[in-house]
Amino acid sequence: MTNEIPLSTPRRLALSQAHLRNSALFIVSVLAVFLVQPATPIRQLDFWLPFATLGITLIVWAGAGGEWPLKRGTLADAAVIAGIVLMIAALRYIDPLSAIITRSRPPDILTVSLALGVVAALALASLHSIGPKPARTVILVVLLIALLVILKWEPLTRNLSAGLRALQSQSVASASAFDIRWLGFSYIAFRLIGSLRDRAAGKLPAMTLREFITFVVFFPALISGPIDRADRFVKDLRAPFAFNLADATEGARRIAIGAFKKFVLADSLALIALNEVNARQVFPGGWAWLLLYAFTLRIFFDFAGYTDIALGVARFFGIKLPENFRNPYLKPNLTQFWNSWHISLTQWIRAYYFNPLTRALRQRNVSMVAIIFVSQITTMLVIGLWHGITPNFVIWGLWHGVGLFVHNRWSDFVKSRLAIPPERANLQRAMNIAGIVITFNFVALGWVWFALPTTTLALTVFQKLFGIG
């Protein structure tokens, strides 16, 4: 006789449907890594970049607590990944289908098989040398950060392009940083780094290879996020699942809203939004402000639209991805703006950079004002560099870091000296409106650095905005 409580038929059915859902998400997400990767001027790179995504994810899974001895299910999941990769490579030999998944003809199967063997060997090495010793996960974290630096810093990316072109016997003189467009890797790297940091802190839940791969390359969030946390995602993945009308309706609603934001509002605003070309041609004054405000709204509707679509698609599968925007342009101060803009990124940075840094500074008896200054400045600098290692992104990060520090100091000053009594509701409302206007324009002016490629051009636009020169 057993003491196990028998599952009810509806729950058993829901668990069975969850298993089928998870299998489908796993396979579709692995395929999506190849499908969304754009073509590149370097031959076969549109195959090798997705391959590298899966390979790195497998190695990180092994280092972040993969099981040993490997279970039958793990080996089966690894075989599925290898089978999909080899199937894509095999399309090389079927001319009508050779570019149906990748944009160019895939490499030959022998080369791909050898590459799979190398990945398997590295994963096993990671499993043995890192997995049992969480402190060693820092090795993988450093390697991921180094790879991000290479991809974000144009001189390094251009040199990498030249090296890859040389391997393919292509013109090295034509090498460009734009040759290497690793779609979605910025988000993937942060999910991987977060998982490794959680592993080191003992907070990462035990995850099967299938669960971890699905979490990292989950197809609705692959291109533009949001940056989910492993512990939150795996709870949805393991929960009983049954397709229901409420989730489908909500998913369809979010997809429709996202499509309207992206393909109607954002794409229309893109026609007049500030860019490198019209920044040189626009007349000073009102026209320059029009271009800037168009960019300010366009970047929100574009990014928020993609996020809504991702959340809507995920909802169909019972996955509730975290919200990424909460009316950021209607916030009365910069702190609230950043608590409402790209929320998953700011929460990730807060958890893995800002909080550890402030704790470390407090332990060294640094003054609170200095802690706030260093933490806010460097945090926003990290966010700027995550977008790209260029002078303009550095200035954009510092722009917001200084703004956050000034707001923090002003807020402390106001609390002690200029507090508005509750009965002065109209005055409080007027102050909130003024705060919204000031914050919106401060953020909009910051987008000048973000939108333009050079500091010289950005300064020229500022001159046009304020009628200087």
N, C-alpha and C positions, 0 to 999 in steps of 0.2 A: 504493500500500500504506500502511496506517496502523499506527502503533505502539501504538494503544490496545488494552488487554487486554479481550477480550470477556467480558461478564458471564455468569455461569452462570445457568441457567434459574431455580433457586430464588431467587437474589438479584434477578434481574430481576423476578420475580413479587413479591418482598417490597417492592421499590422502587415497583412499580406499586400495590400495596395501600397503601403509605405515602402515595402521592399522593392516592389516593381517600380515605383516612382524613383527611388534612389538609384536603382540600376539604370534607368533611363537618363536621369540627370547626369550620372557618371559618364556614360557613353557620349551623350550629346555635348557635355562640357569639354571632353577630350577632343572631340571632332571640331568644336567651335574654336578652339585655340588655333587650328589651322585655317578654318574658314574665314575668320575675321582678319587674319594677317594680310596686310596689303602687299602688292607687288613691290619689289625692290630692284634697283639697277644691277645689283650683284646677283649673279646666277645662283639659283636654288636657295638663296637666303630666306625666301618666304617659306621654305620647308624647315630649314635648320633653326630659325628663331623659335617657332612653336615647339620644335623638338627639344630645344634647350629649356624652354619653359617647363615642359613636363619632366625633363631630366633633373633640373634643379629642384623642382618640387618633390620628386621622389627622394633625392639625396637629403633634403631638409627634413622630410618625414622620417627618414631613417635616423637622422641626428637628433630629432625632436621627440624621440621615444618610440620608434618602431619596435615591434616585438621580435624576440629571438628565443627559440627557433621560430622561423617563419611559419605561420599557419597556412593551412590549405587555402583558405579564403584569400589571404594576402597574395599567395602565388597565383591564384586564379585572376585576381584583379590586375596584377602585374602582367600576366599573360594577355589580358584584354587590351591593356595599353599597348603592349608590343604588337599585338595583332592588328590594332587600328593603324599604328605607325607603318607597319609592313604592308598593310592593305593600300595605304596612300602611296607608298613607294611603288607598289606593284602597278599602280595606274600608269606609271611611266611607259609601260609596255602596251598600253591600249590607247592608241592615238586619239580617238574621239573623246576619251575620258581623262587624258593625262593632266589637264588643267582644271578639272571639275572641282577639286577641293583646294589645291594650292594654285597660285596664279601662274606659276611656271612649271615646267616638267620636273618632277621630283628626282632625287638622286637614285642611283641603282640600288637594288636590294642588298647586295653584298656590302656596300659601304654603310648602308643604314643598319644592317645586322651587326657590323663591327662597332658602330656607334652605340647601339643598344647594349652590347657587351661591356663597353667602357662605362656607361651609366650604371649598369648593374654592379660592376666592380666598385665604383665610387660609392654607391649606396651601401653596399656591404661594409666597406671601409668606414663610412660614416656611422653605420649602425654599431660597429664594434668599438671604434675609437672615441666617438662622441656620445652616442645614445646613452650608455651607462653612466656617463659623467656629465651632468647638466652644465657644469661650469665651462665645459669645452664648447658649448654652443656659441660662445663668443667668436670662435673661429669662423663659423658659417655666417654670423652677423657681419663681421668685418668684410668677408668676401662679397656678400650681397651689397654692402654699402660701397665697396670699391667698384663693383660692376655698375651701380647707379651713377657713380661719379664719372665713369668712362662714358656712359650713355648721355649724361647731362652736360658734359663739358666738351664744347665743340672741337677744340684741337685734338683731344684724345679720341673722340668719335671719328674724326676725319682720319687720324692715323690708323685706327682699327679698320676703317673702310679700305684704306690703302692696302693693309695687310691681307684682308679678305679678297680684294681684287687681284692681288698678286697670286694668291693661291688658285684663283680661277682663271689665271692668264688673261685678265682684263686690264684695261688701261688704268694705271695707277694715277696718272695725271688728272683723271676725271674724278678722283675720290672726293667725296663730300660728306659732311655730317648727316645730311638728309638721306644718304644711302641706307642708313640703318634705322629703320622705323619699327621698333619692337613694340607692337601694339599692346597696351595694357600692362606692360611690365612694371611701371611705377606703382600701380596698385597691387600687383602680384608680389613685388618685393616687400612692400609694407606688411602684407598679410603674412608672409614668410618670416620677416623679422619679428613681428608681433608674436607669432607662434613660438619662435625660438626664445624670446624673452620670457614668455609665459612658462615655457619648459624649464628655463633656468630658475624661475621663481616658484616652481612646483604648482603652477596654476593651469597648465594645459591639460585638458581632459584626454584620456587615452582615446585615440582615434584610429580606426582602420585605415588602410591605404586608400580604399575607395572613398571614405568620408573626407579624408584630408585633401585628396585630389579634387573632389567636388567642391569643397570649401574654397580652395585657392583659385580654381579656374571656373567657378560657377558662372555659366554663360551669360545670364542677364547682367551681371555686374562686372564682366570681364573688361570692358572698354573704359567705362567711366565711373566705376565704383557703384555703391559706396564701399568703404573699407570695413568689412565686417570683422567681428571677433570670433575666434574658433569656438569658444564655449557657448556663445549665443547661437551660432549657426548650427552646431551639432545637436542642440536641443530640438530645433525645428526638424532636423533631418531624422531624428530618432522617434519623434512623436508619431502616434497613429495618424494615418492620412486617409481621408475619403473626399473625393471631389464633391464640392457643395456649391450651390448657387450663390450663396453670400460671398464666398471668396472669389468666385468667377466674376460676379458683378463688380466687386470692388477692384479686382484686377483690370477688368475692361475699362472701368472709369479712370483709373490711374494711367493706363496706356493712352486713352483718348486725350486726357489732359496733357500728358507729356508730349504726344504727337503735335498737339496744337501749339504748345510752347515752342517746341523745337522747329517744326517744319512750317509753321505759319508766322509766329511772332519773331523768333530768333533769325530765321532765314530771310525774313523781310527786312529786319533791322540791319542785317549784314550788308545790305546794299548801300547803306549810308554810314555804317559804323566806322569809327576811327581805325585807320590802318596805315601801313607804311607809304602807300601811294597817295591817298587823299590828304595825309598829314602834311605833305610837301606842297600841295596845291591849294589847300583851303585858305580863305581870307581870314584875317584876324577878327576877333569879336564873336558875334552871335553864331556864325556858321561853325566856328571851331567848337563852341560849347554844344551845338547840335550834334556834331560828330561824336563828341565825348559821351554825351548822354545816351546816344544810340548804342555805343559800345557797351556802356554800363548796363543797359537793359538787355542787350543782346547776349552778353556773357552769362547773365543770370538765366534768361529763358532757355539758352542752349544747354547749359549744364543741368539746370533743374528739370528741363524736359527729358533729357536722357535718363536722369535719376528716376523720374516718375515712370518712364517706360520700364526700367529695370525692376522697380518695385512692383509694378503691375504684372509683369511676366512672372516674377517669382511668386506672387500671390496665388497664381493659378496652380502652383505646385505645393502650396501650403507653407512656403518659406516667407517669412516676414522680415525683409531686409530693413536695416535701420534708416530712419528718415535722414535726409541730408540737408534740407533747407526748411526754414520756418520764417518766411517773410523777412529776410535779412535787411532789406532796404527800408523797412518801417521801424527799425529799432532806434531808440533815442540816444544811444552812445556806442562807441566802438567795441567795448567789451561785449555788449549784447549782440552786436553785429556778428562777431566771430563765434559767439555761441549759437548762431543761427545760420551761418554760411559754411558750407562743406563740413557739416557737423562731424561726420565720421573721421575726417582728416584731423580736425582740431582735437577731437577726443583721443585719437591715436597718439598725436604729438603730446598731448597732456599726460597720457598714461605712461608713455615710454621715454619721454624726454623732459618735459617741464617738471612733473612731480619728482622724479629722481634727482634732477638738478637742484631744485629748491631744498629737498631734504639734505643733499650733500652740503649745500652752502650753509644751512642752519647748523649742521654739525660742526662747522668751522667758525661759528660765532660771527658770521658776517651780518652787518646791519640789515634790518628789514627793507629799508629803501634800496640798498645796494642789491639785495636778493631780487626784489621786484624788477629793478632795472635790468640786471643781467639776464634774468629768466625770460622776461618779455622780449627783450631785444634779440637774444639768441634764438628763442623759439620761433619768432617770426622770420628770422634769417634762415632757419632750417626750412621753413615752409616755402620761402622764396627760392632757395636752392633746389628744393624738390621739384619745382617747376622747370628749372634750368639754371646752369651755372654760368650766368652772364652778369655784367655790371647792372643792367636794368632790373633783373630779378633780385639782385642783392639790394639795390636801392628800394625796390618795392617792399621787400621784407623789412628793411630798416624804417621805411615810411610808416608802416603799420606798427612796428615795435615801439618806435618813439611815440606814436599816437596813443597806443595803449598805456604807456607809462605816464604820459601827460594826463590822460583821462583818470588814471588811478590816483595820481596826486591831487588833481582837481576835485575828484569825488571825495577824498578824505577831507580836503579843505572845506567843501560845501557842507558836509555832514556836521561839522563842528561849529560852523559860523553862519551858514545861510540856509538852515533847514526851513522848509516851507510848512507852516502849520496846516493840519487837515482841513480847517475851514476855508482855506484859500484854494479851493479846487480849481477855479478858473486860472489862477496863476500857475498851478501845477500843470494844468493842461497846456497852457501856453509854453511853459518850459519844455514839456515833452515834444511839442511841435517844433520848437526851435532846435531841440536836440536832434530830431529826425532830419531836419534840413541840413544842419551842420554835418552830421555823420554821413549822410548820403553824399554830400558834395566832397567831403574829405576822401571817402572811398572812391568816388568817381575820379577825382584828381589823381589818386594813386594808380588807377587803371592806365594812365598815360604811360607809366613805366612798364606796365605789364603788356600793353598792346603793341609797343614799338620796339624795334630791334636794337637801336643804338641810343646812347645817352644824349648825343648831340641832337638827334631828331626829337627826342622827348623834351629837351630844353627849348627847342624851337617852338614846339606846340604850346608849352607853358607861356612863352612870350606872346604867342597869338591869342591865347585865352585871356591874358590880362593886359593886352595892348601895349606890350613893352617892346621898344625898338622899332 
